[in-house]
Amino acid sequence: RHHPPSRRKIHHEHPQEARRGVKAFDTDTGQRWLFCMTHPDDEISICAWIHRLVQAGVEVHMSWTHSHPVREQEARLSAELLGIPQDRLSFFSATDGSVCDELQTWRPHFQELMDRVAPTRVACGAFEQGHLDHDSTNWLVNQTFSGPVFEIPFYHTYAVRLQAMNRFADPAGQEVIHLTKEEQKLKLAVAKRYRSQNIWQVLWWYEVWQMTRLRPAELRKREIMRLQTHRDFLTPNLPPALAKKVEASDSWGRWRAAINRLNVSR
């Protein structure tokens, strides 16, 4: 049995965000949340919070920037497990690995999504140079929604061989919730809905690897978000050492070229 959300532990890394009146983990039933995921299975990183919102009676919508029939069906099963009605799900068909080259195409689709759902809060993957498609979804959200955007750490960065998962490169401003045993089981159950990806095995091995380095990942034990404040999309949102590696990478060059093409076309 799940405890009411108000009884679960919420840890604010930076209380000044709460003093501004904008908290990431807020079950106010007057809010309407839209979770803009990039690939079906990205929601695993924040699924316990999504379930808490649904349990609290908050209206929740979800979208995926890239999908195909198999992964869409898996996402629908995931959403059903979380308690989200099927008519609150939106699927786009942006090209996997090439969303940054299609920003102009998908921007009006995201604008239509925002107009139709009329969210008061949007959550998406962090602009953190972990994956060009994740950064692209973040850009599309920020171009079409003027309210508070909350970032979720998926993984970073594409400039290093072994990426860090479930934590920001810089934790400033983050909020963390610690999950109950039931919620940890829920997270695993959602991961297992994605049979085509074997994502739950990947997450398990990542946790084992981190334990051998004495750096527990706690992928199943916590979820993290922060209010997005970095919106300079031509500057990596990373500490200096990592930013330097990213700026020297081919992926960053591709990203800059895509954004500069948009700026020129205005």
KELO-896731 format. One line per 2 residues: their letters; for each residue x, y, z of N, C-alpha, C, O. Coordinates in steps of 0.1 Angstrom, whole numbers. Example, Ala and Ser with C-alpha at 12.3 -4.5 7.8 and 13.67 -1.06 7.14 Angstrom:
! KELO-896731
AS	132:-57:78:123:-45:78:132:-33:78:142:-33:85 ~ 128:-22:71:137:-11:71:129:0:79:134:11:80
//
This chain:
! KELO-896731
RH	8:-12:0:0:0:0:9:12:0:18:13:8 ~ 5:22:-9:13:34:-9:9:44:1:-3:46:4
HP	18:51:7:15:62:17:10:74:9:14:76:-2 ~ 2:82:15:-2:95:9:11:103:6:20:103:14
PS	11:110:-6:23:117:-9:29:127:1:41:128:2 ~ 20:132:9:25:142:19:33:136:30:41:143:37
RR	32:123:32:40:116:42:53:111:37:62:106:45 ~ 56:112:24:68:107:18:79:118:20:76:129:19
KI	91:113:21:102:122:23:106:130:10:109:124:0 ~ 107:143:11:111:151:0:123:159:6:122:166:16
HH	134:159:-1:146:166:3:149:177:-7:152:174:-19 ~ 150:189:-3:153:200:-11:168:204:-10:173:207:1
EH	175:202:-21:190:204:-21:192:219:-19:202:223:-12 ~ 183:228:-25:185:242:-24:172:248:-20:164:251:-28
PQ	170:251:-7:157:256:-2:153:269:-8:141:273:-7 ~ 163:277:-13:159:290:-19:149:288:-31:141:297:-33
EA	149:277:-38:140:274:-48:125:274:-42:116:279:-48 ~ 124:267:-31:111:266:-24:107:280:-20:95:283:-20
RR	116:288:-15:112:301:-11:107:310:-22:99:319:-20 ~ 111:307:-34:106:314:-46:91:310:-49:85:316:-57
GV	87:299:-42:73:294:-45:72:284:-56:61:281:-61 ~ 84:280:-62:84:270:-73:91:258:-68:103:257:-68
KA	83:248:-65:89:235:-61:87:225:-72:76:224:-78 ~ 97:216:-74:95:206:-84:85:196:-80:76:192:-88
FD	87:190:-68:78:179:-63:67:185:-55:67:186:-43 ~ 56:189:-62:44:195:-56:32:188:-62:30:188:-74
TD	24:183:-53:12:176:-57:-1:185:-57:-12:179:-55 ~ 1:197:-59:-11:207:-60:-20:202:-71:-16:201:-82
TG	-33:199:-67:-42:194:-77:-47:204:-87:-54:201:-96 ~ -43:217:-84:-46:228:-94:-37:228:-106:-39:236:-115
QR	-26:220:-105:-16:220:-116:-20:210:-126:-27:200:-123 ~ -15:212:-138:-17:202:-149:-3:199:-155:3:208:-160
WL	2:187:-153:15:183:-157:16:177:-171:7:169:-174 ~ 26:180:-178:29:174:-191:44:169:-190:53:177:-188
FC	46:156:-192:59:150:-192:63:147:-206:57:139:-213 ~ 72:155:-211:77:154:-225:89:145:-226:100:150:-224
MT	87:133:-228:98:123:-229:103:123:-244:96:127:-253 ~ 115:118:-245:120:117:-259:118:104:-265:112:102:-275
HP	123:93:-258:121:80:-262:112:72:-253:113:74:-240 ~ 103:63:-257:96:55:-248:106:47:-240:115:39:-245
DD	105:48:-227:113:42:-216:120:53:-208:125:51:-197 ~ 121:66:-214:127:77:-206:119:79:-193:125:84:-183
EI	106:77:-193:98:80:-181:102:71:-169:97:74:-158 ~ 110:61:-171:114:52:-160:121:61:-150:120:58:-138
SI	128:71:-154:136:79:-145:127:88:-135:132:92:-125 ~ 114:89:-139:105:98:-131:92:92:-128:82:99:-125
CA	91:78:-131:77:72:-130:71:72:-117:59:72:-116 ~ 79:71:-106:73:70:-93:66:84:-90:56:84:-84
WI	73:95:-94:67:108:-92:54:109:-100:44:115:-95 ~ 54:105:-112:42:105:-120:31:98:-113:20:102:-113
HR	34:86:-108:24:78:-101:19:85:-88:7:85:-85 ~ 27:92:-81:23:100:-70:13:111:-74:3:113:-67
LV	16:117:-85:7:128:-90:-7:122:-93:-17:128:-89 ~ -7:111:-100:-19:104:-104:-27:101:-91:-39:103:-91
QA	-20:95:-82:-27:91:-69:-33:103:-62:-43:102:-56 ~ -26:114:-63:-31:126:-56:-42:133:-64:-48:143:-59
GV	-46:128:-76:-57:134:-83:-53:145:-93:-61:153:-97 ~ -40:146:-95:-34:157:-104:-36:152:-119:-34:140:-122
EV	-40:161:-128:-41:157:-142:-27:156:-148:-19:166:-147 ~ -24:145:-154:-11:142:-160:-12:138:-174:-20:129:-178
HM	-4:144:-183:-3:140:-197:12:136:-200:21:141:-193 ~ 14:128:-210:27:125:-214:28:125:-230:19:123:-237
SW	41:128:-234:44:127:-249:57:121:-251:66:121:-242 ~ 59:116:-263:72:110:-266:76:116:-280:68:116:-289
TH	88:121:-281:92:128:-294:95:118:-305:91:120:-316 ~ 101:107:-301:103:96:-311:96:83:-307:96:80:-295
SH	90:77:-316:83:64:-313:81:56:-326:83:61:-337 ~ 78:43:-324:74:35:-335:64:25:-329:63:24:-317
PV	57:17:-337:46:9:-332:49:0:-320:42:-1:-310 ~ 61:-7:-320:64:-15:-309:66:-7:-296:61:-11:-285
RE	74:3:-297:77:11:-285:65:19:-280:64:22:-268 ~ 57:23:-290:44:30:-286:36:21:-277:30:25:-267
QE	34:8:-282:26:-1:-274:32:-3:-260:25:-4:-250 ~ 45:-4:-259:52:-6:-246:49:7:-237:47:5:-225
AR	50:18:-244:47:31:-236:33:31:-231:30:36:-220 ~ 24:26:-239:10:26:-235:8:17:-223:0:20:-214
LS	15:6:-223:14:-4:-212:20:3:-199:15:1:-188 ~ 31:10:-201:37:17:-190:28:28:-184:26:28:-172
AE	22:36:-193:12:46:-188:0:40:-181:-5:45:-171 ~ -4:28:-186:-16:22:-180:-12:17:-165:-20:19:-156
LL	0:13:-164:5:9:-150:6:21:-141:4:20:-129 ~ 9:32:-147:10:45:-139:-3:51:-136:-4:60:-128
GI	-14:47:-143:-27:52:-141:-31:64:-150:-40:71:-147 ~ -23:66:-161:-26:77:-170:-36:72:-181:-32:63:-188
PQ	-47:79:-183:-56:75:-194:-49:76:-208:-41:84:-210 ~ -54:67:-217:-47:66:-230:-50:79:-238:-41:82:-247
DR	-60:86:-236:-63:98:-243:-54:110:-239:-55:121:-244 ~ -46:108:-229:-37:118:-224:-22:115:-229:-13:121:-224
LS	-21:106:-238:-8:103:-244:-6:108:-258:-16:107:-266 ~ 5:113:-261:8:119:-275:21:113:-280:31:112:-272
FF	21:108:-292:33:102:-298:37:109:-311:28:111:-319 ~ 50:112:-312:55:119:-324:64:109:-331:68:99:-325
SA	68:111:-343:76:102:-351:89:108:-355:94:105:-366 ~ 95:117:-347:108:123:-350:118:111:-352:117:101:-346
TD	128:114:-360:138:104:-364:148:101:-352:154:111:-347 ~ 149:89:-348:158:85:-337:172:89:-340:177:85:-351
GS	178:97:-332:192:101:-334:194:113:-342:205:118:-344 ~ 183:119:-348:184:130:-357:173:141:-354:170:149:-363
VC	168:141:-342:158:151:-338:163:165:-340:156:175:-344 ~ 176:167:-337:182:181:-338:182:186:-353:182:198:-355
DE	181:177:-362:180:181:-376:166:184:-381:163:188:-392 ~ 156:181:-372:142:183:-375:135:192:-366:123:192:-365
LQ	142:201:-359:136:210:-350:125:219:-356:115:221:-350 ~ 128:224:-368:119:233:-375:106:225:-378:95:231:-377
TW	107:212:-381:96:204:-384:87:201:-372:75:202:-373 ~ 93:199:-361:86:194:-349:81:206:-340:73:203:-331
RP	87:217:-342:83:228:-333:68:231:-334:61:233:-323 ~ 62:232:-346:47:234:-346:39:223:-340:28:225:-334
HF	44:211:-340:37:200:-334:38:201:-319:28:198:-312 ~ 49:206:-313:50:208:-299:41:220:-295:35:220:-284
QE	40:230:-304:31:241:-301:17:237:-300:9:241:-291 ~ 13:228:-309:-1:223:-309:-3:215:-296:-14:216:-290
LM	7:207:-292:6:199:-280:4:208:-268:-5:206:-259 ~ 12:219:-267:10:228:-256:-3:235:-256:-10:237:-245
DR	-8:239:-268:-21:246:-269:-32:236:-265:-42:240:-259 ~ -31:224:-269:-42:214:-266:-42:210:-251:-53:209:-245
VA	-31:207:-245:-30:202:-232:-31:214:-222:-37:212:-211 ~ -26:225:-226:-25:237:-217:-19:234:-203:-26:236:-193
PT	-7:228:-203:-1:225:-190:3:237:-182:5:248:-188 ~ 3:235:-169:9:246:-160:23:243:-157:31:252:-153
RV	27:230:-159:41:226:-156:45:216:-167:37:207:-170 ~ 57:217:-172:62:207:-181:76:201:-176:84:209:-171
AC	77:188:-177:90:182:-173:95:174:-185:88:169:-193 ~ 109:175:-186:115:168:-197:130:165:-193:134:169:-182
GA	137:158:-202:151:155:-199:159:168:-199:156:177:-206 ~ 169:167:-191:178:179:-189:186:182:-201:190:173:-209
FE	188:195:-204:197:200:-214:211:198:-208:216:208:-202 ~ 217:187:-210:229:183:-203:239:175:-212:248:169:-207
QG	237:176:-225:246:170:-235:248:155:-232:260:150:-233 ~ 238:148:-229:238:133:-227:235:126:-240:240:116:-244
HL	225:133:-248:220:127:-260:214:138:-268:207:147:-263 ~ 218:139:-281:213:150:-289:197:150:-290:191:161:-290
DH	191:139:-289:176:139:-290:170:144:-277:160:151:-277 ~ 177:141:-266:172:147:-253:173:162:-253:163:169:-249
DS	184:167:-257:186:181:-258:176:188:-267:171:199:-265 ~ 173:181:-278:163:186:-288:149:187:-282:142:197:-284
TN	145:177:-275:132:178:-268:131:189:-258:122:197:-257 ~ 142:191:-251:143:202:-241:142:215:-249:134:224:-244
WL	148:217:-260:148:229:-268:133:231:-273:128:242:-272 ~ 127:221:-278:113:222:-283:104:226:-272:95:234:-274
VN	105:221:-260:97:224:-249:98:239:-245:89:246:-244 ~ 111:244:-244:113:257:-241:109:267:-251:107:279:-248
QT	109:263:-264:104:272:-274:89:273:-275:84:283:-281 ~ 82:264:-269:67:264:-271:60:265:-258:47:266:-258
FS	67:266:-246:60:267:-233:67:277:-225:79:277:-224 ~ 59:287:-220:65:298:-212:64:297:-197:69:305:-190
GP	58:286:-192:57:283:-178:70:276:-173:80:275:-180 ~ 69:272:-160:81:265:-154:83:252:-160:75:243:-162
VF	96:250:-164:101:237:-170:110:231:-160:119:237:-154 ~ 107:218:-157:115:210:-148:123:200:-155:118:192:-163
EI	136:200:-152:146:190:-159:147:178:-150:147:178:-138 ~ 148:167:-158:151:153:-152:164:148:-157:167:148:-169
PF	173:144:-148:186:139:-153:185:125:-158:182:116:-151 ~ 188:123:-171:188:110:-177:202:105:-176:205:96:-168
YH	211:110:-184:225:107:-183:234:117:-191:228:124:-199 ~ 247:118:-187:256:128:-193:270:122:-193:272:113:-184
TY	279:126:-201:277:133:-214:281:124:-225:287:114:-223 ~ 278:129:-237:282:121:-249:296:123:-252:301:116:-262
AV	304:131:-245:318:133:-247:327:123:-239:339:124:-240 ~ 321:115:-230:328:106:-222:323:91:-225:312:90:-229
RL	332:82:-223:328:68:-227:318:62:-217:308:56:-222 ~ 319:64:-204:310:59:-194:302:70:-189:307:78:-181
QA	290:71:-193:281:83:-189:276:81:-174:274:69:-170 ~ 273:92:-168:267:92:-154:252:92:-156:247:100:-164
MN	245:84:-148:231:83:-149:224:87:-136:230:86:-125 ~ 212:93:-138:204:96:-126:210:106:-117:207:106:-105
RF	218:115:-122:223:126:-114:228:137:-124:233:135:-135 ~ 226:150:-119:230:161:-127:246:163:-126:252:159:-116
AD	251:168:-137:266:171:-137:269:181:-126:279:180:-120 ~ 260:190:-124:261:200:-113:248:200:-105:237:203:-111
PA	248:195:-93:235:193:-85:228:206:-81:218:205:-74 ~ 234:218:-84:228:230:-79:213:231:-83:210:229:-94
GQ	204:234:-73:190:236:-76:182:223:-76:170:224:-77 ~ 188:212:-74:181:199:-76:172:196:-63:175:201:-52
EV	161:189:-66:153:184:-55:153:169:-57:153:164:-68 ~ 152:161:-45:153:147:-46:141:141:-37:138:146:-26
IH	135:131:-43:125:123:-35:131:109:-33:137:104:-42 ~ 129:104:-21:133:90:-18:121:81:-19:110:84:-13
LT	122:70:-26:111:61:-29:109:50:-19:118:45:-13 ~ 96:47:-17:92:36:-9:96:23:-16:99:23:-27
KE	95:12:-8:98:-1:-14:88:-4:-25:91:-10:-35 ~ 75:0:-23:65:-3:-33:68:5:-46:66:0:-57
EQ	73:17:-44:76:25:-56:89:20:-63:89:21:-75 ~ 98:14:-56:109:8:-62:105:-4:-71:110:-6:-82
KL	95:-11:-66:90:-23:-73:82:-17:-86:83:-23:-96 ~ 75:-6:-84:68:0:-95:78:4:-106:75:1:-118
KL	89:10:-102:99:14:-112:104:2:-120:106:3:-132 ~ 107:-8:-113:112:-20:-120:101:-26:-129:104:-31:-140
AV	89:-26:-125:78:-31:-133:76:-23:-146:73:-28:-157 ~ 77:-9:-145:77:-1:-156:88:-4:-166:86:-5:-178
AK	100:-6:-161:112:-9:-169:109:-22:-177:113:-23:-188 ~ 103:-32:-170:101:-45:-177:90:-44:-187:88:-54:-195
RY	82:-33:-188:72:-32:-199:80:-30:-212:74:-33:-223 ~ 92:-26:-211:100:-23:-224:108:-35:-228:120:-35:-227
RS	101:-46:-232:108:-58:-235:117:-57:-247:127:-64:-248 ~ 114:-48:-256:123:-46:-268:136:-39:-264:145:-39:-273
QN	137:-33:-253:149:-26:-249:158:-32:-238:169:-29:-237 ~ 152:-41:-230:159:-47:-219:165:-37:-210:176:-38:-204
IW	158:-25:-209:163:-14:-201:166:-18:-186:175:-13:-180 ~ 157:-26:-181:159:-29:-166:172:-37:-164:178:-35:-153
QV	176:-45:-173:189:-52:-172:201:-42:-173:211:-43:-165 ~ 200:-32:-182:210:-21:-183:211:-14:-170:222:-11:-165
LW	199:-10:-164:200:-3:-151:205:-11:-140:213:-6:-132 ~ 202:-24:-140:208:-32:-129:223:-33:-130:230:-32:-120
WY	228:-35:-142:243:-36:-144:249:-23:-141:261:-23:-135 ~ 243:-12:-144:249:1:-140:250:2:-125:260:7:-120
EV	240:-2:-118:240:-1:-103:252:-10:-98:259:-6:-89 ~ 253:-22:-104:264:-31:-99:277:-24:-102:286:-25:-93
WQ	279:-18:-114:292:-12:-117:295:0:-108:306:1:-103 ~ 285:8:-104:287:19:-95:290:14:-81:298:20:-74
MT	285:3:-77:288:-3:-64:302:-7:-63:309:-6:-53 ~ 307:-12:-74:321:-17:-74:331:-5:-73:342:-6:-69
RL	326:7:-76:334:20:-75:331:27:-62:335:38:-60 ~ 323:21:-53:319:27:-41:311:39:-43:312:49:-35
RP	303:40:-54:295:51:-57:281:46:-60:277:46:-72 ~ 273:42:-50:259:37:-53:251:46:-61:250:58:-58
AE	245:41:-72:237:49:-81:223:52:-76:217:62:-78 ~ 218:42:-68:204:43:-63:194:47:-73:185:55:-71
LR	195:40:-85:186:43:-96:171:40:-92:162:48:-96 ~ 169:30:-84:156:26:-80:151:33:-68:139:32:-64
KR	160:40:-61:157:45:-47:153:60:-47:149:65:-36 ~ 156:67:-57:153:81:-57:150:87:-71:153:81:-81
EI	143:98:-71:141:105:-84:144:120:-81:143:125:-70 ~ 149:126:-92:155:140:-91:149:149:-102:147:145:-113
MR	146:161:-98:143:172:-108:148:185:-103:152:186:-92 ~ 148:195:-112:151:208:-108:144:218:-118:142:214:-129
LQ	142:230:-113:136:240:-121:147:244:-131:158:247:-127 ~ 144:244:-144:154:248:-154:156:263:-154:147:271:-155
TH	169:267:-154:172:281:-154:182:284:-166:183:295:-170 ~ 189:273:-170:199:275:-181:191:274:-195:186:263:-198
RD	191:285:-202:184:284:-215:193:290:-227:187:294:-237 ~ 205:290:-224:215:294:-235:218:281:-242:227:273:-238
FL	211:279:-254:213:266:-260:225:265:-269:227:255:-276 ~ 234:275:-269:247:274:-276:258:273:-266:270:275:-270
TP	255:271:-253:265:269:-243:262:256:-235:250:254:-230 ~ 271:247:-234:268:234:-226:265:238:-212:270:247:-206
NL	255:230:-207:251:232:-193:258:222:-184:252:213:-178 ~ 271:225:-182:280:215:-176:291:223:-168:294:234:-171
PP	297:216:-158:309:222:-152:320:224:-163:320:217:-173 ~ 329:233:-160:339:237:-171:347:226:-177:348:225:-189
AL	351:216:-169:360:205:-175:351:197:-184:356:193:-195 ~ 339:193:-181:330:186:-189:326:194:-201:325:189:-213
AK	323:207:-199:319:215:-210:330:216:-221:327:216:-233 ~ 342:217:-217:353:217:-226:354:205:-235:356:206:-247
KV	352:193:-229:352:181:-236:340:180:-246:342:176:-258 ~ 329:185:-242:317:185:-251:319:194:-262:316:191:-274
EA	324:206:-260:327:216:-270:336:211:-281:336:216:-292 ~ 345:202:-278:354:196:-287:349:184:-295:356:179:-303
SD	337:180:-292:331:168:-298:323:171:-310:319:182:-313 ~ 322:160:-319:315:161:-331:300:164:-328:293:171:-336
SW	295:157:-318:281:159:-314:277:173:-311:267:178:-316 ~ 286:180:-304:283:194:-301:284:203:-313:276:212:-315
GR	293:199:-322:294:207:-335:281:205:-343:277:214:-349 ~ 276:193:-343:263:190:-350:252:198:-343:243:204:-350
WR	252:199:-330:241:206:-323:242:221:-326:232:227:-330 ~ 254:227:-325:256:241:-328:251:245:-342:245:255:-345
AA	255:236:-352:251:238:-366:236:238:-367:230:247:-375 ~ 229:229:-360:214:229:-361:208:241:-355:199:247:-361
IN	213:246:-344:207:258:-338:210:270:-346:202:279:-348 ~ 222:271:-351:226:282:-359:218:283:-372:215:294:-377
RL	214:272:-378:206:271:-390:192:277:-387:187:285:-395 ~ 187:274:-375:174:280:-371:175:295:-369:166:302:-373
NV	186:300:-363:187:314:-361:188:322:-374:183:333:-375 ~ 195:315:-384:197:322:-397:183:323:-404:181:332:-411
SR	175:312:-402:162:311:-410:152:321:-404:141:323:-411 ~ 154:327:-393:144:336:-387:143:349:-395:135:357:-391
//
